Amino acid sequence: MSHAVIAPAFWQKFALIHRHADSFTLHFKAWAIDEVMEEYLDRQAGLHPKLKPLTDAEIESLPDAFWDKVWNRKKKHRRRREAALNRFPYETSKQTTDMPQPRTSAIHDARHAPDDEIDRQVLVKKIRARVDDREWYLMFQLAEGRSYADLAKEQRQAVGTIKSVVFRCRARLRGG
């Protein structure tokens, strides 16, 4: 068949498989679908000299052959990922997005916390035991970036009163 006859037949079959492409999903199947679709498009356009053009028999069996190739490529991507995990476990387990990691349990955090983190937790517990709820709240809010004026307005007191409470609390904690 000539290229002019193959092209319409190709696009009719290609429309059937194109609806399965989902660029918003990242997993082995999506990577395989994208890879196979790019290969078909490159072969149709004749962009790579190493790839032979599509024949009319290939176009007729395009949907079935497509899923066979997707299955093979999916397996390839999965095996490459497993090999990378086995060979470079530290490199492949790094966080690769800006999304926050899910919170682990307090028991897990305590077991895997570095020594300086454990020391910091003990220190925070000691400080918390020596201050009352109001002082703790004021100091925590200041540490979070709130201003004395905001806290005074919230507490319905003068700014000087809030500063005095925090100053006395800090002095008491320093031992002075």
C-alpha positions as CSV (number, residue, x, y, z in Angstrom):
1,M,0.0,0.0,0.0
2,S,1.1,3.5,-0.6
3,H,1.8,6.0,2.2
4,A,-1.3,8.0,1.1
5,V,-3.5,4.9,1.8
6,I,-1.8,3.9,5.0
7,A,-2.0,7.3,6.7
8,P,-5.8,7.4,7.0
9,A,-6.0,3.8,8.2
10,F,-3.2,4.5,10.7
11,W,-5.0,7.5,12.2
12,Q,-8.3,5.6,12.5
13,K,-6.6,2.9,14.5
14,F,-4.4,5.3,16.4
15,A,-7.5,7.1,17.7
16,L,-8.6,3.8,19.4
17,I,-5.4,3.6,21.4
18,H,-4.8,7.2,22.0
19,R,-7.6,7.5,24.4
20,H,-5.7,5.3,26.8
21,A,-2.8,7.8,27.1
22,D,-3.0,9.7,30.4
23,S,0.0,12.0,30.9
24,F,-1.2,12.9,34.4
25,T,-0.6,9.4,35.7
26,L,2.9,8.3,36.5
27,H,3.4,4.5,36.7
28,F,4.9,1.8,34.6
29,K,1.8,1.4,32.3
30,A,1.6,5.1,31.5
31,W,5.4,5.2,30.7
32,A,5.0,2.1,28.5
33,I,1.9,3.5,26.7
34,D,3.8,6.8,26.0
35,E,6.8,5.0,24.7
36,V,4.9,2.7,22.4
37,M,2.8,5.6,21.0
38,E,5.9,7.6,20.4
39,E,7.4,4.7,18.5
40,Y,4.3,4.3,16.3
41,L,4.3,8.1,15.6
42,D,8.0,8.1,14.7
43,R,7.6,5.1,12.4
44,Q,4.6,6.7,10.7
45,A,6.4,9.9,10.2
46,G,9.7,8.2,9.2
47,L,11.7,10.2,11.7
48,H,14.2,7.5,12.6
49,P,16.2,5.7,9.9
50,K,16.6,2.7,12.2
51,L,12.8,2.2,12.5
52,K,11.1,0.8,9.4
53,P,7.9,2.4,8.3
54,L,4.6,0.8,9.3
55,T,3.1,-1.8,7.0
56,D,-0.6,-2.3,6.3
57,A,-0.6,-5.5,8.2
58,E,0.9,-3.8,11.2
59,I,-1.8,-1.1,11.0
60,E,-4.6,-3.6,10.8
61,S,-3.3,-5.3,14.0
62,L,-2.4,-2.1,15.7
63,P,-4.7,-2.3,18.8
64,D,-3.7,-5.9,19.6
65,A,0.0,-5.4,18.9
66,F,-0.1,-2.1,20.8
67,W,-1.2,-3.8,24.0
68,D,1.4,-6.6,23.6
69,K,4.1,-4.0,23.2
70,V,2.8,-2.0,26.2
71,W,2.9,-5.2,28.3
72,N,6.5,-5.8,27.3
73,R,7.6,-2.2,27.9
74,K,5.8,-2.1,31.2
75,K,7.7,-5.1,32.3
76,K,10.9,-3.5,31.1
77,H,10.3,-0.3,33.2
78,R,9.3,-2.3,36.3
79,R,12.5,-4.4,36.0
80,R,14.7,-1.4,35.5
81,R,13.2,0.2,38.6
82,E,13.7,-2.9,40.7
83,A,17.3,-3.2,39.5
84,A,17.9,0.5,40.4
85,L,16.4,-0.1,43.8
86,N,18.6,-3.1,44.5
87,R,21.7,-1.5,43.1
88,F,21.3,2.1,44.5
89,P,18.8,2.0,47.3
90,Y,19.8,5.3,48.7
91,E,19.6,7.2,45.4
92,T,16.3,5.8,44.3
93,S,14.6,6.3,47.7
94,K,15.3,10.0,47.8
95,Q,12.3,12.3,47.7
96,T,11.9,13.5,44.1
97,T,9.0,15.9,44.5
98,D,8.2,18.9,46.6
99,M,5.3,17.2,48.2
100,P,5.7,16.6,51.9
101,Q,6.3,13.1,53.2
102,P,3.5,11.5,55.1
103,R,3.7,11.8,58.9
104,T,5.1,8.7,60.6
105,S,4.0,7.5,64.1
106,A,5.4,9.0,67.3
107,I,6.9,5.6,68.1
108,H,8.7,5.4,64.8
109,D,10.0,9.0,65.2
110,A,11.3,8.2,68.7
111,R,13.0,5.1,67.6
112,H,14.7,6.7,64.6
113,A,15.4,10.1,66.0
114,P,19.1,11.2,66.2
115,D,20.6,11.7,69.6
116,D,20.5,15.5,69.4
117,E,16.8,15.3,68.5
118,I,16.1,13.1,71.6
119,D,18.1,15.6,73.7
120,R,16.0,18.5,72.3
121,Q,12.8,16.6,73.1
122,V,13.9,16.0,76.7
123,L,14.8,19.7,77.0
124,V,11.4,20.8,75.6
125,K,9.6,18.5,78.2
126,K,11.7,20.0,81.0
127,I,10.8,23.5,79.9
128,R,7.1,22.6,79.5
129,A,7.1,21.3,83.0
130,R,8.4,24.7,84.4
131,V,5.9,27.0,82.7
132,D,2.2,27.4,82.9
133,D,-0.2,27.1,80.0
134,R,-0.4,30.8,79.3
135,E,3.3,31.3,79.3
136,W,3.8,28.3,77.0
137,Y,1.1,29.6,74.6
138,L,2.7,33.1,74.5
139,M,6.2,31.8,73.9
140,F,5.0,29.3,71.3
141,Q,3.1,31.9,69.4
142,L,6.1,34.3,69.4
143,A,8.3,31.4,68.1
144,E,5.8,30.9,65.3
145,G,6.3,34.5,64.2
146,R,3.4,36.3,65.8
147,S,4.0,39.8,67.2
148,Y,3.5,41.0,70.7
149,A,0.9,43.4,69.5
150,D,-1.2,40.6,68.0
151,L,-0.9,38.6,71.2
152,A,-1.8,41.6,73.3
153,K,-4.9,42.2,71.2
154,E,-5.9,38.5,71.4
155,Q,-5.3,38.4,75.2
156,R,-7.0,41.8,75.7
157,Q,-4.0,43.1,77.6
158,A,-1.4,45.8,77.0
159,V,1.7,45.0,74.9
160,G,3.9,45.8,77.9
161,T,2.1,43.2,80.0
162,I,2.6,40.5,77.4
163,K,6.3,41.4,77.1
164,S,6.7,41.4,80.9
165,V,5.1,37.9,81.2
166,V,7.4,36.5,78.5
167,F,10.5,38.3,79.9
168,R,9.9,36.9,83.4
169,C,9.3,33.4,82.1
170,R,12.5,33.4,80.0
171,A,14.5,34.8,83.0
172,R,13.1,32.1,85.3
173,L,14.0,29.4,82.7
174,R,17.5,30.7,82.4
175,G,17.8,30.4,86.2
176,G,18.2,34.1,86.7
